[in-house]
């Protein structure tokens, strides 16, 4: 067996910032510290922080008044911020800046009187938070067929935004249909789909052509990880989304195969290393690192923690980000 180890893979700058924020908040403030929704959509990361004393909640009614509360990387609606203020919660905002960018675009278009079409997945934490910025003038579409059902007040005052973790190809199909339906549709000056999502998809698209099997490290509720597995399938490969080595089924491998290994933007490098070790031990696999695109993006800590920046730890070995330049 030969392993193609994709680069970039794993943690993006937004996930790194959110994880370091929660880790530092636990160090500085102690536990329990409450987190609104999962800090990132990864089972391993969530369980690790739960063991450290983080309490993940889906409603603020679960948070005692006056407690410390951290907002996850996916962002929250203004209504959540209002409720947090009334409960006198001490909040730390670890929203990814690229998600915040989409929120600000929604506010700008809403103030200008636009109907906003949000391309995304219903029920996703990021979508719920974004739609909360302008619920009275925002419509959600998930497929090109949804575009045909849209009813808007003024077809000359329509704009679109996208969830940051979508499949680039899927989003483009919907955008193409929107442009046909609404020739005057407006859009942000820069794409909303984040750099990390696009880069990881590009790596799978490129390297799956040389592979027989695609293994994507990530959890089932991770949108960007799901898209990587789907992209492998679309390219005619056997593709599987797994949390770790324990999920691997030997029946997936039929002989002397090339296996592409990658990870979604919320999956820690440790689980990648465990999968590689498993394949080496069981199949005598060799590893070839293949970097499609380098990343050097960094996001600062939330302002609530920035005064403690001098105490900012390097990411722990448990949750370390991958250095694609020096990957094995």
C-alpha positions in Angstrom: 0.0 0.0 0.0 1.1 3.5 -0.8 -0.3 6.5 1.2 -0.6 9.9 -0.4 -0.7 12.3 2.6 -2.6 15.4 1.4 -1.5 18.9 2.2 -3.1 21.1 3.3 -5.2 19.1 5.7 -6.6 19.4 9.2 -6.9 22.4 11.3 -7.5 25.8 9.7 -6.7 29.2 11.2 -10.2 29.6 12.5 -10.3 26.2 14.2 -6.8 26.8 15.7 -8.0 30.1 17.1 -11.2 28.6 18.6 -9.4 25.7 20.2 -6.6 27.8 21.6 -9.2 30.2 23.0 -11.0 27.5 24.9 -7.8 26.0 26.1 -6.6 29.3 27.4 -9.9 30.2 28.9 -9.9 27.0 30.9 -6.4 27.8 32.1 -7.2 31.3 33.1 -10.8 31.0 34.3 -11.0 27.5 35.5 -14.0 25.2 35.1 -16.7 24.7 34.4 -16.6 26.9 31.4 -19.7 26.7 29.1 -19.5 26.6 25.3 -22.5 27.4 23.1 -22.6 24.4 20.7 -19.6 22.3 20.0 -16.4 24.3 19.8 -15.8 22.7 16.4 -17.5 19.8 14.7 -15.2 17.1 15.7 -15.9 14.3 18.2 -12.3 13.9 19.3 -11.8 17.6 20.0 -15.1 17.9 21.9 -14.5 14.8 24.0 -11.0 16.1 24.9 -12.3 19.4 26.1 -15.2 17.8 27.9 -12.7 15.8 29.9 -10.9 19.1 30.7 -14.1 20.5 32.2 -15.8 22.3 29.3 -19.6 22.0 29.2 -21.2 22.2 25.8 -24.8 23.5 25.7 -27.4 24.0 23.0 -29.5 26.5 24.9 -28.4 29.3 27.2 -31.0 28.2 29.7 -28.5 25.5 30.6 -25.9 28.1 31.6 -26.1 29.5 35.2 -26.4 33.3 35.4 -23.1 35.0 35.6 -21.1 32.1 34.2 -18.3 32.2 31.7 -19.5 31.4 28.2 -17.5 30.9 25.0 -19.1 31.1 21.5 -18.0 28.4 19.1 -16.2 28.9 15.8 -19.5 28.8 13.9 -20.9 32.1 15.3 -24.2 33.0 16.9 -27.2 35.2 16.2 -27.8 38.6 17.8 -30.7 37.0 19.8 -28.2 34.7 21.5 -26.0 37.7 22.4 -29.0 39.5 23.8 -30.0 36.5 25.9 -26.4 36.1 27.2 -26.5 39.8 28.2 -29.7 39.4 30.1 -28.3 36.4 32.0 -25.1 38.4 32.8 -22.9 35.8 31.2 -19.3 36.7 30.7 -18.8 35.9 27.1 -15.7 35.1 24.9 -16.4 35.2 21.2 -14.3 32.6 19.3 -16.3 33.0 16.1 -14.1 32.4 13.0 -13.4 35.8 11.4 -14.5 34.4 8.0 -17.9 33.6 9.5 -18.1 37.1 11.0 -17.4 38.4 7.5 -20.5 36.7 6.3 -22.6 38.1 9.2 -21.4 41.6 8.4 -22.3 41.1 4.7 -25.8 40.0 5.8 -26.3 43.1 7.9 -25.0 45.4 5.1 -27.4 43.9 2.5 -30.3 43.9 4.9 -29.8 47.6 5.7 -29.8 48.3 1.9 -33.2 46.6 1.5 -32.1 43.4 -0.3 -33.6 40.0 -0.1 -30.7 37.8 0.9 -30.4 34.2 -0.5 -28.2 32.2 1.8 -26.7 29.1 0.2 -26.1 26.5 3.0 -27.3 23.5 4.9 -30.5 23.8 7.0 -29.8 23.3 10.7 -26.1 23.9 10.5 -24.8 26.0 13.4 -23.2 28.5 11.1 -26.4 28.9 9.0 -28.6 29.4 12.1 -26.3 32.2 13.3 -26.1 33.9 9.9 -29.8 33.8 9.3 -30.3 35.3 12.8 -28.7 38.6 11.6 -31.6 39.3 9.2 -34.3 36.7 9.6 -37.0 38.9 8.0 -35.2 39.2 4.7 -33.1 36.0 4.3 -34.1 32.8 2.5 -32.1 29.6 2.5 -31.4 27.4 -0.5 -29.7 24.0 -0.5 -30.0 22.9 -4.1 -30.3 24.4 -7.6 -33.9 23.2 -7.6 -34.6 25.3 -4.5 -33.8 28.4 -6.6 -36.8 27.8 -8.9 -39.2 28.0 -5.9 -38.0 31.3 -4.6 -40.4 34.2 -4.2 -38.9 37.7 -3.6 -40.5 41.1 -3.3 -38.1 42.8 -5.8 -36.0 40.7 -8.3 -33.7 43.7 -8.8 -32.8 43.8 -5.1 -31.5 40.3 -4.5 -28.1 39.3 -3.1 -26.6 35.9 -2.2 -24.2 34.7 0.6 -22.8 31.3 1.2 -22.0 29.1 4.2 -18.2 29.1 4.5 -17.8 25.3 4.5 -19.7 24.3 1.3 -18.5 22.3 -1.6 -17.2 24.8 -4.1 -18.7 22.9 -7.0 -22.1 22.6 -5.3 -22.1 26.3 -4.5 -21.2 27.3 -8.0 -24.1 25.2 -9.4 -26.5 27.0 -7.2 -24.9 30.4 -8.0 -25.2 29.7 -11.7 -28.9 29.0 -11.3 -29.3 32.2 -9.2 -27.7 34.3 -11.9 -30.1 32.9 -14.5 -33.1 33.5 -12.3 -32.0 36.9 -11.0 -29.7 38.5 -13.6 -29.2 41.6 -11.4 -28.2 39.6 -8.3 -25.6 41.1 -6.1 -22.8 39.3 -4.2 -19.9 40.0 -1.8 -16.7 41.3 -3.3 -14.9 38.1 -2.1 -16.1 34.5 -2.0 -17.6 33.4 1.3 -16.4 29.9 1.1 -13.3 29.9 3.2 -9.7 29.5 2.0 -9.2 26.3 4.0 -12.3 24.6 2.6 -11.3 25.5 -0.9 -7.7 24.3 -0.4 -8.6 21.0 1.1 -11.1 20.4 -1.7 -8.5 21.3 -4.3 -6.1 18.8 -2.7 -8.7 15.9 -2.8 -9.7 16.8 -6.4 -6.1 16.8 -7.5 -4.7 13.8 -5.6 -7.7 11.5 -5.8 -6.9 11.1 -9.5 -3.8 9.1 -8.4 -5.6 7.1 -5.6 -7.9 4.1 -5.3 -9.3 4.9 -1.9 -9.8 8.2 -0.1 -9.8 8.3 3.7 -11.1 11.6 5.2 -10.5 12.2 8.9 -13.4 14.1 10.4 -16.8 13.7 12.2 -20.1 13.1 10.5 -21.5 16.5 11.6 -18.5 18.3 10.0 -19.8 20.0 6.8 -16.4 20.6 5.3 -15.3 17.0 6.1 -18.5 15.6 4.5 -17.7 17.6 1.4 -14.2 16.1 1.1 -15.6 12.5 1.2 -18.3 13.4 -1.3 -15.7 14.9 -3.6 -13.8 11.6 -3.5 -16.9 9.7 -4.4 -17.7 12.1 -7.3 -14.2 11.4 -8.6 -15.1 7.7 -8.8 -13.0 6.6 -5.8 -14.0 4.6 -2.7 -14.2 7.4 -0.1 -14.9 7.1 3.6 -15.3 9.7 6.4 -13.9 8.4 9.6 -13.2 9.7 13.1 -10.1 7.6 13.5 -8.3 4.3 12.9 -10.9 2.3 14.8 -13.4 3.1 12.1 -11.4 1.5 9.3 -12.8 -1.6 7.7 -10.2 -3.9 6.1 -12.8 -4.8 3.4 -12.3 -1.3 2.0 -8.9 -2.4 0.7 -8.7 -5.0 -2.1 -5.0 -5.3 -2.9 -2.0 -3.1 -3.6 -3.7 0.2 -3.4 -2.8 3.9 -3.3 -4.7 5.5 -0.4 -5.2 9.2 -0.1 -5.4 10.4 3.5 -6.6 13.8 4.3 -8.5 15.6 7.1 -11.3 18.1 7.4 -10.5 21.6 8.9 -11.7 20.6 12.4 -9.8 17.2 12.6 -6.6 17.1 14.7 -3.4 15.9 13.3 -3.1 13.2 16.0 -5.9 11.2 14.5 -4.2 11.4 11.1 -1.0 10.1 12.6 -2.9 7.2 14.2 -4.4 6.2 10.9 -1.1 6.3 9.2 0.5 4.2 11.9 -2.4 1.7 11.5 -1.9 1.4 7.8 1.9 1.1 8.1 1.6 -1.7 10.7 -1.2 -3.6 8.9 -0.3 -3.1 5.3 3.4 -2.1 5.3 2.3 1.2 3.8 4.8 3.8 2.6 4.0 7.5 2.9 4.4 10.2 0.3 3.5 13.8 1.4 1.9 15.8 -1.4 1.4 19.5 -0.8 -1.0 21.0 -3.3 -1.1 24.5 -1.7 0.6 26.0 1.3 -1.2 28.0 4.0 0.1 30.7 6.3 -3.1 32.2 7.7 -3.2 33.2 11.4 -6.1 34.7 13.4 -5.6 36.5 16.7 -7.2 35.4 19.9 -10.6 37.0 20.8 -10.2 40.4 22.3 -11.5 39.1 25.7 -8.4 36.9 25.9 -5.9 39.1 24.1 -4.5 40.7 27.3 -3.4 37.2 28.2 -1.7 36.8 24.8 1.7 36.5 26.5 0.5 33.4 28.2 -0.8 31.9 24.9 0.5 28.3 24.7 1.6 26.6 21.5 -1.1 24.1 20.4 -0.7 21.0 22.5 0.6 17.8 21.0 -3.0 16.4 21.5 -4.5 19.1 19.2 -1.5 20.2 17.2 -2.1 21.6 13.8 -0.4 20.1 10.8 2.7 21.8 9.4 2.2 20.8 5.7 5.7 22.0 4.9 7.4 19.5 7.2 4.8 16.7 7.1 6.3 13.2 7.0 
